[in-house]
Amino acid sequence: MLGRILIIMVLVGLGLWLLKKTMGSRKPPPTNPNPEQAKLIVCAHCGARVPATDALWKEGQGYCSMTHRHLGPKA
Ligand SMILES: [Zn+2]
């Protein structure tokens, strides 16, 4: 009974060690340390701020969604 627990503990420890090792060798995921670098555009329809890379463009205007792109600039 106690031996079983010991084996499980060793296995868990080994698993955590391996996880740490693989995590350490991997480069951290690209986060957004500087939000100012991510260029935001303002949706021409609702005024929502969306990253330029995610925006949908139509006739030089950026939109937050397909719906707003379809609706066009707010009158
Ligand atoms: Zn919008």
N, CA, C, O and the ligand as a Tripos MOL2 file, in Angstrom:
@<TRIPOS>MOLECULE
protein
  301   299    76     0     0
PROTEIN
NO_CHARGES

@<TRIPOS>ATOM
      1 N           0.8480   -1.2080    0.0000 N.3       1 MET1
      2 CA          0.0000    0.0000    0.0000 C.3       1 MET1
      3 C           0.8780    1.2500    0.0000 C.2       1 MET1
      4 O           0.7030    2.1450   -0.8270 O.2       1 MET1
      5 N           1.8200    1.2970    0.9360 N.am      2 LEU2
      6 CA          2.6970    2.4630    1.0320 C.3       2 LEU2
      7 C           3.6250    2.5150   -0.1750 C.2       2 LEU2
      8 O           3.9450    3.5930   -0.6770 O.2       2 LEU2
      9 N           4.0440    1.3650   -0.6270 N.am      3 GLY3
     10 CA          4.9220    1.2860   -1.7950 C.3       3 GLY3
     11 C           4.2530    1.8520   -3.0260 C.2       3 GLY3
     12 O           4.8770    2.5310   -3.8410 O.2       3 GLY3
     13 N           2.9620    1.5580   -3.1440 N.am      4 ARG4
     14 CA          2.1830    2.0260   -4.2870 C.3       4 ARG4
     15 C           2.1500    3.5640   -4.3030 C.2       4 ARG4
     16 O           2.3350    4.2020   -5.3400 O.2       4 ARG4
     17 N           1.9110    4.1260   -3.1230 N.am      5 ILE5
     18 CA          1.8430    5.5920   -2.9880 C.3       5 ILE5
     19 C           3.1940    6.2080   -3.3690 C.2       5 ILE5
     20 O           3.2680    7.2340   -4.0440 O.2       5 ILE5
     21 N           4.2310    5.5570   -2.9200 N.am      6 LEU6
     22 CA          5.5840    6.0360   -3.2010 C.3       6 LEU6
     23 C           5.8480    6.0470   -4.7060 C.2       6 LEU6
     24 O           6.4060    6.9990   -5.2520 O.2       6 LEU6
     25 N           5.4330    4.9640   -5.3570 N.am      7 ILE7
     26 CA          5.6250    4.8570   -6.8160 C.3       7 ILE7
     27 C           4.8530    5.9700   -7.5300 C.2       7 ILE7
     28 O           5.3690    6.6080   -8.4480 O.2       7 ILE7
     29 N           3.6160    6.1900   -7.0940 N.am      8 ILE8
     30 CA          2.7820    7.2350   -7.7000 C.3       8 ILE8
     31 C           3.4340    8.6060   -7.5030 C.2       8 ILE8
     32 O           3.4810    9.4250   -8.4210 O.2       8 ILE8
     33 N           3.9340    8.8340   -6.2900 N.am      9 MET9
     34 CA          4.5940   10.1090   -5.9900 C.3       9 MET9
     35 C           5.8230   10.3200   -6.8680 C.2       9 MET9
     36 O           6.0680   11.4170   -7.3710 O.2       9 MET9
     37 N           6.5800    9.2530   -7.0390 N.am     10 VAL10
     38 CA          7.7870    9.3270   -7.8800 C.3      10 VAL10
     39 C           7.3860    9.6170   -9.3280 C.2      10 VAL10
     40 O           8.0000   10.4370  -10.0090 O.2      10 VAL10
     41 N           6.3460    8.9270   -9.7740 N.am     11 LEU11
     42 CA          5.8850    9.1260  -11.1580 C.3      11 LEU11
     43 C           5.3780   10.5490  -11.3690 C.2      11 LEU11
     44 O           5.6560   11.1720  -12.3940 O.2      11 LEU11
     45 N           4.6390   11.0510  -10.3970 N.am     12 VAL12
     46 CA          4.1090   12.4180  -10.4940 C.3      12 VAL12
     47 C           5.2720   13.4060  -10.5170 C.2      12 VAL12
     48 O           5.2980   14.3470  -11.3100 O.2      12 VAL12
     49 N           6.2330   13.1670   -9.6260 N.am     13 GLY13
     50 CA          7.4070   14.0330   -9.5590 C.3      13 GLY13
     51 C           8.1780   14.0360  -10.8660 C.2      13 GLY13
     52 O           8.6210   15.0790  -11.3480 O.2      13 GLY13
     53 N           8.3280   12.8520  -11.4240 N.am     14 LEU14
     54 CA          9.0440   12.7030  -12.6910 C.3      14 LEU14
     55 C           8.2780   13.4170  -13.8130 C.2      14 LEU14
     56 O           8.8660   14.0800  -14.6680 O.2      14 LEU14
     57 N           6.9610   13.2620  -13.7820 N.am     15 GLY15
     58 CA          6.1170   13.9050  -14.7870 C.3      15 GLY15
     59 C           6.2370   15.4120  -14.7230 C.2      15 GLY15
     60 O           6.3580   16.0870  -15.7460 O.2      15 GLY15
     61 N           6.2010   15.9290  -13.5090 N.am     16 LEU16
     62 CA          6.3200   17.3810  -13.3180 C.3      16 LEU16
     63 C           7.6930   17.8780  -13.7580 C.2      16 LEU16
     64 O           7.8270   18.9520  -14.3440 O.2      16 LEU16
     65 N           8.7100   17.0670  -13.4580 N.am     17 TRP17
     66 CA         10.0820   17.4340  -13.8250 C.3      17 TRP17
     67 C          10.2150   17.4920  -15.3480 C.2      17 TRP17
     68 O          10.8120   18.4100  -15.9100 O.2      17 TRP17
     69 N           9.6350   16.4780  -15.9910 N.am     18 LEU18
     70 CA          9.6890   16.4320  -17.4610 C.3      18 LEU18
     71 C           8.9350   17.6110  -18.0700 C.2      18 LEU18
     72 O           9.3740   18.2180  -19.0470 O.2      18 LEU18
     73 N           7.7970   17.9150  -17.4680 N.am     19 LEU19
     74 CA          6.9600   19.0240  -17.9380 C.3      19 LEU19
     75 C           7.7340   20.3380  -17.8360 C.2      19 LEU19
     76 O           7.7350   21.1540  -18.7580 O.2      19 LEU19
     77 N           8.3890   20.5160  -16.6960 N.am     20 LYS20
     78 CA          9.1790   21.7130  -16.4520 C.3      20 LYS20
     79 C          10.3180   21.8150  -17.4600 C.2      20 LYS20
     80 O          10.6260   22.8870  -17.9830 O.2      20 LYS20
     81 N          10.9320   20.6590  -17.7130 N.am     21 LYS21
     82 CA         12.0780   20.5990  -18.6210 C.3      21 LYS21
     83 C          11.6510   20.9830  -20.0410 C.2      21 LYS21
     84 O          12.3200   21.7710  -20.7100 O.2      21 LYS21
     85 N          10.5440   20.4200  -20.4820 N.am     22 THR22
     86 CA         10.0690   20.7060  -21.8420 C.3      22 THR22
     87 C           9.5630   22.1400  -21.9460 C.2      22 THR22
     88 O           9.7250   22.7990  -22.9730 O.2      22 THR22
     89 N           8.9460   22.6120  -20.8570 N.am     23 MET23
     90 CA          8.4430   23.9900  -20.8350 C.3      23 MET23
     91 C           9.6080   24.9740  -20.8790 C.2      23 MET23
     92 O           9.5500   26.0020  -21.5540 O.2      23 MET23
     93 N          10.6690   24.6360  -20.1420 N.am     24 GLY24
     94 CA         11.8210   25.5170  -20.0570 C.3      24 GLY24
     95 C          12.5490   25.6530  -21.3780 C.2      24 GLY24
     96 O          13.0500   26.7230  -21.7210 O.2      24 GLY24
     97 N          12.6020   24.5400  -22.1250 N.am     25 SER25
     98 CA         13.3400   24.5600  -23.3860 C.3      25 SER25
     99 C          12.5610   25.2710  -24.4870 C.2      25 SER25
    100 O          13.1250   25.7630  -25.4640 O.2      25 SER25
    101 N          11.2480   25.3060  -24.2940 N.am     26 ARG26
    102 CA         10.4130   25.9390  -25.3080 C.3      26 ARG26
    103 C          10.4150   27.4520  -25.1110 C.2      26 ARG26
    104 O          10.4800   27.9400  -23.9830 O.2      26 ARG26
    105 N          10.3470   28.1510  -26.1630 N.am     27 LYS27
    106 CA         10.2860   29.6030  -26.0770 C.3      27 LYS27
    107 C           8.8950   30.0100  -25.6070 C.2      27 LYS27
    108 O           7.9060   29.3720  -25.9660 O.2      27 LYS27
    109 N           8.8170   31.0580  -24.8130 N.am     28 PRO28
    110 CA          7.5010   31.4920  -24.3570 C.3      28 PRO28
    111 C           6.6390   31.9210  -25.5410 C.2      28 PRO28
    112 O           7.1500   32.4370  -26.5360 O.2      28 PRO28
    113 N           5.3340   31.7050  -25.4290 N.am     29 PRO29
    114 CA          4.4610   32.0890  -26.5440 C.3      29 PRO29
    115 C           4.5000   33.5890  -26.7680 C.2      29 PRO29
    116 O           4.6230   34.3550  -25.8120 O.2      29 PRO29
    117 N           4.3980   34.0110  -27.9950 N.am     30 PRO30
    118 CA          4.4600   35.4560  -28.2690 C.3      30 PRO30
    119 C           3.2460   36.1740  -27.6940 C.2      30 PRO30
    120 O           2.1310   36.0790  -28.2060 O.2      30 PRO30
    121 N           3.5030   36.8740  -26.6390 N.am     31 THR31
    122 CA          2.4200   37.6440  -26.0190 C.3      31 THR31
    123 C           2.4660   39.0540  -26.5830 C.2      31 THR31
    124 O           3.1970   39.3260  -27.5350 O.2      31 THR31
    125 N           1.7050   39.9230  -26.0100 N.am     32 ASN32
    126 CA          1.6900   41.3000  -26.4790 C.3      32 ASN32
    127 C           2.2270   42.1990  -25.3810 C.2      32 ASN32
    128 O           1.4550   42.8380  -24.6650 O.2      32 ASN32
    129 N           3.5420   42.2540  -25.2430 N.am     33 PRO33
    130 CA          4.0970   43.0550  -24.1460 C.3      33 PRO33
    131 C           3.8480   44.5440  -24.3230 C.2      33 PRO33
    132 O           3.7230   45.2820  -23.3450 O.2      33 PRO33
    133 N           3.7790   44.9660  -25.5320 N.am     34 ASN34
    134 CA          3.5530   46.3810  -25.7990 C.3      34 ASN34
    135 C           2.2800   46.5440  -26.6270 C.2      34 ASN34
    136 O           2.3220   46.4200  -27.8510 O.2      34 ASN34
    137 N           1.1440   46.8210  -25.9730 N.am     35 PRO35
    138 CA         -0.1200   46.9210  -26.7090 C.3      35 PRO35
    139 C          -0.1170   48.0360  -27.7440 C.2      35 PRO35
    140 O          -0.8740   48.0170  -28.7150 O.2      35 PRO35
    141 N           0.7540   49.0040  -27.5070 N.am     36 GLU36
    142 CA          0.7930   50.1330  -28.4440 C.3      36 GLU36
    143 C           1.3170   49.7130  -29.8150 C.2      36 GLU36
    144 O           1.0600   50.3550  -30.8340 O.2      36 GLU36
    145 N           2.0620   48.6090  -29.7970 N.am     37 GLN37
    146 CA          2.6220   48.1350  -31.0650 C.3      37 GLN37
    147 C           1.5410   47.5300  -31.9580 C.2      37 GLN37
    148 O           1.6200   47.5880  -33.1850 O.2      37 GLN37
    149 N           0.5140   46.9380  -31.3050 N.am     38 ALA38
    150 CA         -0.5860   46.3800  -32.0710 C.3      38 ALA38
    151 C          -1.4580   47.5330  -32.5460 C.2      38 ALA38
    152 O          -2.1470   48.1790  -31.7560 O.2      38 ALA38
    153 N          -1.4160   47.7730  -33.8240 N.am     39 LYS39
    154 CA         -2.1410   48.9180  -34.3650 C.3      39 LYS39
    155 C          -3.6380   48.6570  -34.3370 C.2      39 LYS39
    156 O          -4.1310   47.6630  -34.8700 O.2      39 LYS39
    157 N          -4.3320   49.5670  -33.7090 N.am     40 LEU40
    158 CA         -5.7760   49.4390  -33.6210 C.3      40 LEU40
    159 C          -6.4210   50.3970  -34.6120 C.2      40 LEU40
    160 O          -5.9690   51.5220  -34.8230 O.2      40 LEU40
    161 N          -7.4770   49.9080  -35.1980 N.am     41 ILE41
    162 CA         -8.2530   50.7690  -36.0810 C.3      41 ILE41
    163 C          -9.6450   50.8980  -35.4640 C.2      41 ILE41
    164 O         -10.0330   50.0840  -34.6260 O.2      41 ILE41
    165 N         -10.3650   51.8770  -35.8620 N.am     42 VAL42
    166 CA        -11.7140   52.0810  -35.3350 C.3      42 VAL42
    167 C         -12.7090   51.6670  -36.4060 C.2      42 VAL42
    168 O         -12.6410   52.1090  -37.5520 O.2      42 VAL42
    169 N         -13.6300   50.8080  -36.0030 N.am     43 CYS43
    170 CA        -14.6520   50.3360  -36.9370 C.3      43 CYS43
    171 C         -15.4330   51.5360  -37.4590 C.2      43 CYS43
    172 O         -15.9200   52.3520  -36.6760 O.2      43 CYS43
    173 N         -15.5510   51.6420  -38.7570 N.am     44 ALA44
    174 CA        -16.2260   52.7850  -39.3690 C.3      44 ALA44
    175 C         -17.7210   52.7680  -39.0980 C.2      44 ALA44
    176 O         -18.4080   53.7670  -39.3110 O.2      44 ALA44
    177 N         -18.2260   51.6290  -38.6250 N.am     45 HIS45
    178 CA        -19.6630   51.5330  -38.3730 C.3      45 HIS45
    179 C         -20.0170   51.7660  -36.9100 C.2      45 HIS45
    180 O         -20.8710   52.5980  -36.6020 O.2      45 HIS45
    181 N         -19.3640   51.0330  -36.0020 N.am     46 CYS46
    182 CA        -19.7480   51.1210  -34.5860 C.3      46 CYS46
    183 C         -18.6940   51.7890  -33.7150 C.2      46 CYS46
    184 O         -18.9500   52.0660  -32.5440 O.2      46 CYS46
    185 N         -17.5190   52.0520  -34.2630 N.am     47 GLY47
    186 CA        -16.4860   52.7350  -33.4980 C.3      47 GLY47
    187 C         -15.6780   51.8230  -32.5980 C.2      47 GLY47
    188 O         -14.8630   52.2980  -31.8070 O.2      47 GLY47
    189 N         -15.8900   50.5190  -32.7060 N.am     48 ALA48
    190 CA        -15.1260   49.5790  -31.8740 C.3      48 ALA48
    191 C         -13.6820   49.5320  -32.3490 C.2      48 ALA48
    192 O         -13.3890   49.6370  -33.5400 O.2      48 ALA48
    193 N         -12.7930   49.3690  -31.3780 N.am     49 ARG49
    194 CA        -11.3790   49.2900  -31.7110 C.3      49 ARG49
    195 C         -11.0240   47.8420  -31.9910 C.2      49 ARG49
    196 O         -11.2900   46.9580  -31.1770 O.2      49 ARG49
    197 N         -10.4360   47.6090  -33.1190 N.am     50 VAL50
    198 CA        -10.0100   46.2670  -33.4970 C.3      50 VAL50
    199 C          -8.5860   46.3370  -34.0370 C.2      50 VAL50
    200 O          -8.2080   47.3170  -34.6770 O.2      50 VAL50
    201 N          -7.8010   45.3000  -33.7780 N.am     51 PRO51
    202 CA         -6.4460   45.2790  -34.3520 C.3      51 PRO51
    203 C          -6.5240   45.3180  -35.8690 C.2      51 PRO51
    204 O          -7.3710   44.6610  -36.4740 O.2      51 PRO51
    205 N          -5.6510   46.0800  -36.4680 N.am     52 ALA52
    206 CA         -5.6650   46.2460  -37.9220 C.3      52 ALA52
    207 C          -5.5660   44.9010  -38.6370 C.2      52 ALA52
    208 O          -6.0910   44.7220  -39.7360 O.2      52 ALA52
    209 N          -4.8800   43.9580  -37.9840 N.am     53 THR53
    210 CA         -4.7110   42.6420  -38.6040 C.3      53 THR53
    211 C          -6.0130   41.8600  -38.6110 C.2      53 THR53
    212 O          -6.2080   40.9980  -39.4680 O.2      53 THR53
    213 N          -6.9210   42.1470  -37.6560 N.am     54 ASP54
    214 CA         -8.1950   41.4300  -37.5670 C.3      54 ASP54
    215 C          -9.3140   42.1800  -38.2840 C.2      54 ASP54
    216 O         -10.4050   41.6420  -38.4740 O.2      54 ASP54
    217 N          -9.0460   43.4030  -38.6750 N.am     55 ALA55
    218 CA        -10.0870   44.2250  -39.2710 C.3      55 ALA55
    219 C         -10.4350   43.7520  -40.6760 C.2      55 ALA55
    220 O          -9.6270   43.1370  -41.3730 O.2      55 ALA55
    221 N         -11.6560   44.0620  -41.0600 N.am     56 LEU56
    222 CA        -12.1090   43.7640  -42.4110 C.3      56 LEU56
    223 C         -12.1700   45.0860  -43.1490 C.2      56 LEU56
    224 O         -12.7380   46.0650  -42.6650 O.2      56 LEU56
    225 N         -11.5840   45.0930  -44.3120 N.am     57 TRP57
    226 CA        -11.4380   46.3530  -45.0230 C.3      57 TRP57
    227 C         -12.3590   46.4290  -46.2360 C.2      57 TRP57
    228 O         -12.6170   45.4410  -46.9240 O.2      57 TRP57
    229 N         -12.8330   47.6300  -46.4610 N.am     58 LYS58
    230 CA        -13.6800   47.8820  -47.6270 C.3      58 LYS58
    231 C         -13.5520   49.3520  -47.9750 C.2      58 LYS58
    232 O         -13.8460   50.2230  -47.1560 O.2      58 LYS58
    233 N         -13.1210   49.6150  -49.1660 N.am     59 GLU59
    234 CA        -12.9700   50.9780  -49.6730 C.3      59 GLU59
    235 C         -12.1780   51.8650  -48.7020 C.2      59 GLU59
    236 O         -12.5470   53.0100  -48.4430 O.2      59 GLU59
    237 N         -11.1010   51.3190  -48.1840 N.am     60 GLY60
    238 CA        -10.2230   52.0930  -47.3250 C.3      60 GLY60
    239 C         -10.6970   52.2510  -45.8910 C.2      60 GLY60
    240 O         -10.0130   52.8810  -45.0850 O.2      60 GLY60
    241 N         -11.8480   51.6970  -45.5590 N.am     61 GLN61
    242 CA        -12.3840   51.7770  -44.2070 C.3      61 GLN61
    243 C         -12.2520   50.4180  -43.5400 C.2      61 GLN61
    244 O         -12.4410   49.3770  -44.1700 O.2      61 GLN61
    245 N         -11.9260   50.4450  -42.2650 N.am     62 GLY62
    246 CA        -11.7970   49.2140  -41.5050 C.3      62 GLY62
    247 C         -13.0550   48.9440  -40.7000 C.2      62 GLY62
    248 O         -13.6940   49.8650  -40.1930 O.2      62 GLY62
    249 N         -13.4000   47.6750  -40.5900 N.am     63 TYR63
    250 CA        -14.5900   47.2810  -39.8410 C.3      63 TYR63
    251 C         -14.2670   46.1470  -38.8900 C.2      63 TYR63
    252 O         -13.3290   45.3790  -39.1060 O.2      63 TYR63
    253 N         -15.0760   46.0520  -37.8120 N.am     64 CYS64
    254 CA        -14.8290   45.0440  -36.7950 C.3      64 CYS64
    255 C         -15.3720   43.6910  -37.2040 C.2      64 CYS64
    256 O         -14.8400   42.6640  -36.7810 O.2      64 CYS64
    257 N         -16.3990   43.6600  -38.0010 N.am     65 SER65
    258 CA        -17.0160   42.3890  -38.3680 C.3      65 SER65
    259 C         -17.5300   42.4300  -39.7970 C.2      65 SER65
    260 O         -17.6160   43.4830  -40.4280 O.2      65 SER65
    261 N         -17.8640   41.2550  -40.2740 N.am     66 MET66
    262 CA        -18.4070   41.1310  -41.6260 C.3      66 MET66
    263 C         -19.7210   41.9010  -41.7550 C.2      66 MET66
    264 O         -20.0020   42.5240  -42.7790 O.2      66 MET66
    265 N         -20.5190   41.8400  -40.6790 N.am     67 THR67
    266 CA        -21.8100   42.5220  -40.6780 C.3      67 THR67
    267 C         -21.6170   44.0220  -40.8670 C.2      67 THR67
    268 O         -22.2780   44.6500  -41.6940 O.2      67 THR67
    269 N         -20.7060   44.5770  -40.0890 N.am     68 HIS68
    270 CA        -20.4790   46.0170  -40.1730 C.3      68 HIS68
    271 C         -19.8130   46.4030  -41.4890 C.2      68 HIS68
    272 O         -20.0290   47.4970  -42.0110 O.2      68 HIS68
    273 N         -19.0150   45.5060  -42.0070 N.am     69 ARG69
    274 CA        -18.3930   45.7460  -43.3090 C.3      69 ARG69
    275 C         -19.4950   45.8320  -44.3690 C.2      69 ARG69
    276 O         -19.4510   46.6510  -45.2870 O.2      69 ARG69
    277 N         -20.4780   44.9550  -44.1980 N.am     70 HIS70
    278 CA        -21.5990   44.9070  -45.1330 C.3      70 HIS70
    279 C         -22.4760   46.1460  -44.9870 C.2      70 HIS70
    280 O         -22.9500   46.7040  -45.9770 O.2      70 HIS70
    281 N         -22.6880   46.5710  -43.7380 N.am     71 LEU71
    282 CA        -23.5550   47.7330  -43.4720 C.3      71 LEU71
    283 C         -22.8920   49.0420  -43.9030 C.2      71 LEU71
    284 O         -23.5690   50.0030  -44.2700 O.2      71 LEU71
    285 N         -21.5560   49.0640  -43.8520 N.am     72 GLY72
    286 CA        -20.8440   50.2590  -44.2840 C.3      72 GLY72
    287 C         -20.7410   51.3030  -43.1970 C.2      72 GLY72
    288 O         -21.1770   51.0790  -42.0680 O.2      72 GLY72
    289 N         -20.1570   52.4620  -43.5360 N.am     73 PRO73
    290 CA        -19.9610   53.5120  -42.5200 C.3      73 PRO73
    291 C         -21.2800   53.9910  -41.9590 C.2      73 PRO73
    292 O         -22.2940   54.0630  -42.6520 O.2      73 PRO73
    293 N         -21.2320   54.3180  -40.6820 N.am     74 LYS74
    294 CA        -22.4180   54.8270  -40.0030 C.3      74 LYS74
    295 C         -22.7930   56.1920  -40.5790 C.2      74 LYS74
    296 O         -21.9350   57.0570  -40.7480 O.2      74 LYS74
    297 N         -24.0420   56.3730  -40.8690 N.am     75 ALA75
    298 CA        -24.5080   57.6080  -41.4740 C.3      75 ALA75
    299 C         -24.5860   58.7210  -40.4240 C.2      75 ALA75
    300 O         -24.9620   59.8480  -40.7450 O.2      75 ALA75
    301 ZN        -18.2720   47.4710  -35.9130 Zn       76 ZN76
@<TRIPOS>BOND
     1     1     2 1
     2     2     3 1
     3     3     4 2
     4     3     5 am
     5     5     6 1
     6     6     7 1
     7     7     8 2
     8     7     9 am
     9     9    10 1
    10    10    11 1
    11    11    12 2
    12    11    13 am
    13    13    14 1
    14    14    15 1
    15    15    16 2
    16    15    17 am
    17    17    18 1
    18    18    19 1
    19    19    20 2
    20    19    21 am
    21    21    22 1
    22    22    23 1
    23    23    24 2
    24    23    25 am
    25    25    26 1
    26    26    27 1
    27    27    28 2
    28    27    29 am
    29    29    30 1
    30    30    31 1
    31    31    32 2
    32    31    33 am
    33    33    34 1
    34    34    35 1
    35    35    36 2
    36    35    37 am
    37    37    38 1
    38    38    39 1
    39    39    40 2
    40    39    41 am
    41    41    42 1
    42    42    43 1
    43    43    44 2
    44    43    45 am
    45    45    46 1
    46    46    47 1
    47    47    48 2
    48    47    49 am
    49    49    50 1
    50    50    51 1
    51    51    52 2
    52    51    53 am
    53    53    54 1
    54    54    55 1
    55    55    56 2
    56    55    57 am
    57    57    58 1
    58    58    59 1
    59    59    60 2
    60    59    61 am
    61    61    62 1
    62    62    63 1
    63    63    64 2
    64    63    65 am
    65    65    66 1
    66    66    67 1
    67    67    68 2
    68    67    69 am
    69    69    70 1
    70    70    71 1
    71    71    72 2
    72    71    73 am
    73    73    74 1
    74    74    75 1
    75    75    76 2
    76    75    77 am
    77    77    78 1
    78    78    79 1
    79    79    80 2
    80    79    81 am
    81    81    82 1
    82    82    83 1
    83    83    84 2
    84    83    85 am
    85    85    86 1
    86    86    87 1
    87    87    88 2
    88    87    89 am
    89    89    90 1
    90    90    91 1
    91    91    92 2
    92    91    93 am
    93    93    94 1
    94    94    95 1
    95    95    96 2
    96    95    97 am
    97    97    98 1
    98    98    99 1
    99    99   100 2
   100    99   101 am
   101   101   102 1
   102   102   103 1
   103   103   104 2
   104   103   105 am
   105   105   106 1
   106   106   107 1
   107   107   108 2
   108   107   109 am
   109   109   110 1
   110   110   111 1
   111   111   112 2
   112   111   113 am
   113   113   114 1
   114   114   115 1
   115   115   116 2
   116   115   117 am
   117   117   118 1
   118   118   119 1
   119   119   120 2
   120   119   121 am
   121   121   122 1
   122   122   123 1
   123   123   124 2
   124   123   125 am
   125   125   126 1
   126   126   127 1
   127   127   128 2
   128   127   129 am
   129   129   130 1
   130   130   131 1
   131   131   132 2
   132   131   133 am
   133   133   134 1
   134   134   135 1
   135   135   136 2
   136   135   137 am
   137   137   138 1
   138   138   139 1
   139   139   140 2
   140   139   141 am
   141   141   142 1
   142   142   143 1
   143   143   144 2
   144   143   145 am
   145   145   146 1
   146   146   147 1
   147   147   148 2
   148   147   149 am
   149   149   150 1
   150   150   151 1
   151   151   152 2
   152   151   153 am
   153   153   154 1
   154   154   155 1
   155   155   156 2
   156   155   157 am
   157   157   158 1
   158   158   159 1
   159   159   160 2
   160   159   161 am
   161   161   162 1
   162   162   163 1
   163   163   164 2
   164   163   165 am
   165   165   166 1
   166   166   167 1
   167   167   168 2
   168   167   169 am
   169   169   170 1
   170   170   171 1
   171   171   172 2
   172   171   173 am
   173   173   174 1
   174   174   175 1
   175   175   176 2
   176   175   177 am
   177   177   178 1
   178   178   179 1
   179   179   180 2
   180   179   181 am
   181   181   182 1
   182   182   183 1
   183   183   184 2
   184   183   185 am
   185   185   186 1
   186   186   187 1
   187   187   188 2
   188   187   189 am
   189   189   190 1
   190   190   191 1
   191   191   192 2
   192   191   193 am
   193   193   194 1
   194   194   195 1
   195   195   196 2
   196   195   197 am
   197   197   198 1
   198   198   199 1
   199   199   200 2
   200   199   201 am
   201   201   202 1
   202   202   203 1
   203   203   204 2
   204   203   205 am
   205   205   206 1
   206   206   207 1
   207   207   208 2
   208   207   209 am
   209   209   210 1
   210   210   211 1
   211   211   212 2
   212   211   213 am
   213   213   214 1
   214   214   215 1
   215   215   216 2
   216   215   217 am
   217   217   218 1
   218   218   219 1
   219   219   220 2
   220   219   221 am
   221   221   222 1
   222   222   223 1
   223   223   224 2
   224   223   225 am
   225   225   226 1
   226   226   227 1
   227   227   228 2
   228   227   229 am
   229   229   230 1
   230   230   231 1
   231   231   232 2
   232   231   233 am
   233   233   234 1
   234   234   235 1
   235   235   236 2
   236   235   237 am
   237   237   238 1
   238   238   239 1
   239   239   240 2
   240   239   241 am
   241   241   242 1
   242   242   243 1
   243   243   244 2
   244   243   245 am
   245   245   246 1
   246   246   247 1
   247   247   248 2
   248   247   249 am
   249   249   250 1
   250   250   251 1
   251   251   252 2
   252   251   253 am
   253   253   254 1
   254   254   255 1
   255   255   256 2
   256   255   257 am
   257   257   258 1
   258   258   259 1
   259   259   260 2
   260   259   261 am
   261   261   262 1
   262   262   263 1
   263   263   264 2
   264   263   265 am
   265   265   266 1
   266   266   267 1
   267   267   268 2
   268   267   269 am
   269   269   270 1
   270   270   271 1
   271   271   272 2
   272   271   273 am
   273   273   274 1
   274   274   275 1
   275   275   276 2
   276   275   277 am
   277   277   278 1
   278   278   279 1
   279   279   280 2
   280   279   281 am
   281   281   282 1
   282   282   283 1
   283   283   284 2
   284   283   285 am
   285   285   286 1
   286   286   287 1
   287   287   288 2
   288   287   289 am
   289   289   290 1
   290   290   291 1
   291   291   292 2
   292   291   293 am
   293   293   294 1
   294   294   295 1
   295   295   296 2
   296   295   297 am
   297   297   298 1
   298   298   299 1
   299   299   300 2
@<TRIPOS>SUBSTRUCTURE
     1 MET1         2 RESIDUE 1 A MET
     2 LEU2         6 RESIDUE 1 A LEU
     3 GLY3        10 RESIDUE 1 A GLY
     4 ARG4        14 RESIDUE 1 A ARG
     5 ILE5        18 RESIDUE 1 A ILE
     6 LEU6        22 RESIDUE 1 A LEU
     7 ILE7        26 RESIDUE 1 A ILE
     8 ILE8        30 RESIDUE 1 A ILE
     9 MET9        34 RESIDUE 1 A MET
    10 VAL10       38 RESIDUE 1 A VAL
    11 LEU11       42 RESIDUE 1 A LEU
    12 VAL12       46 RESIDUE 1 A VAL
    13 GLY13       50 RESIDUE 1 A GLY
    14 LEU14       54 RESIDUE 1 A LEU
    15 GLY15       58 RESIDUE 1 A GLY
    16 LEU16       62 RESIDUE 1 A LEU
    17 TRP17       66 RESIDUE 1 A TRP
    18 LEU18       70 RESIDUE 1 A LEU
    19 LEU19       74 RESIDUE 1 A LEU
    20 LYS20       78 RESIDUE 1 A LYS
    21 LYS21       82 RESIDUE 1 A LYS
    22 THR22       86 RESIDUE 1 A THR
    23 MET23       90 RESIDUE 1 A MET
    24 GLY24       94 RESIDUE 1 A GLY
    25 SER25       98 RESIDUE 1 A SER
    26 ARG26      102 RESIDUE 1 A ARG
    27 LYS27      106 RESIDUE 1 A LYS
    28 PRO28      110 RESIDUE 1 A PRO
    29 PRO29      114 RESIDUE 1 A PRO
    30 PRO30      118 RESIDUE 1 A PRO
    31 THR31      122 RESIDUE 1 A THR
    32 ASN32      126 RESIDUE 1 A ASN
    33 PRO33      130 RESIDUE 1 A PRO
    34 ASN34      134 RESIDUE 1 A ASN
    35 PRO35      138 RESIDUE 1 A PRO
    36 GLU36      142 RESIDUE 1 A GLU
    37 GLN37      146 RESIDUE 1 A GLN
    38 ALA38      150 RESIDUE 1 A ALA
    39 LYS39      154 RESIDUE 1 A LYS
    40 LEU40      158 RESIDUE 1 A LEU
    41 ILE41      162 RESIDUE 1 A ILE
    42 VAL42      166 RESIDUE 1 A VAL
    43 CYS43      170 RESIDUE 1 A CYS
    44 ALA44      174 RESIDUE 1 A ALA
    45 HIS45      178 RESIDUE 1 A HIS
    46 CYS46      182 RESIDUE 1 A CYS
    47 GLY47      186 RESIDUE 1 A GLY
    48 ALA48      190 RESIDUE 1 A ALA
    49 ARG49      194 RESIDUE 1 A ARG
    50 VAL50      198 RESIDUE 1 A VAL
    51 PRO51      202 RESIDUE 1 A PRO
    52 ALA52      206 RESIDUE 1 A ALA
    53 THR53      210 RESIDUE 1 A THR
    54 ASP54      214 RESIDUE 1 A ASP
    55 ALA55      218 RESIDUE 1 A ALA
    56 LEU56      222 RESIDUE 1 A LEU
    57 TRP57      226 RESIDUE 1 A TRP
    58 LYS58      230 RESIDUE 1 A LYS
    59 GLU59      234 RESIDUE 1 A GLU
    60 GLY60      238 RESIDUE 1 A GLY
    61 GLN61      242 RESIDUE 1 A GLN
    62 GLY62      246 RESIDUE 1 A GLY
    63 TYR63      250 RESIDUE 1 A TYR
    64 CYS64      254 RESIDUE 1 A CYS
    65 SER65      258 RESIDUE 1 A SER
    66 MET66      262 RESIDUE 1 A MET
    67 THR67      266 RESIDUE 1 A THR
    68 HIS68      270 RESIDUE 1 A HIS
    69 ARG69      274 RESIDUE 1 A ARG
    70 HIS70      278 RESIDUE 1 A HIS
    71 LEU71      282 RESIDUE 1 A LEU
    72 GLY72      286 RESIDUE 1 A GLY
    73 PRO73      290 RESIDUE 1 A PRO
    74 LYS74      294 RESIDUE 1 A LYS
    75 ALA75      298 RESIDUE 1 A ALA
    76 ZN76       301 GROUP 0 **** ****
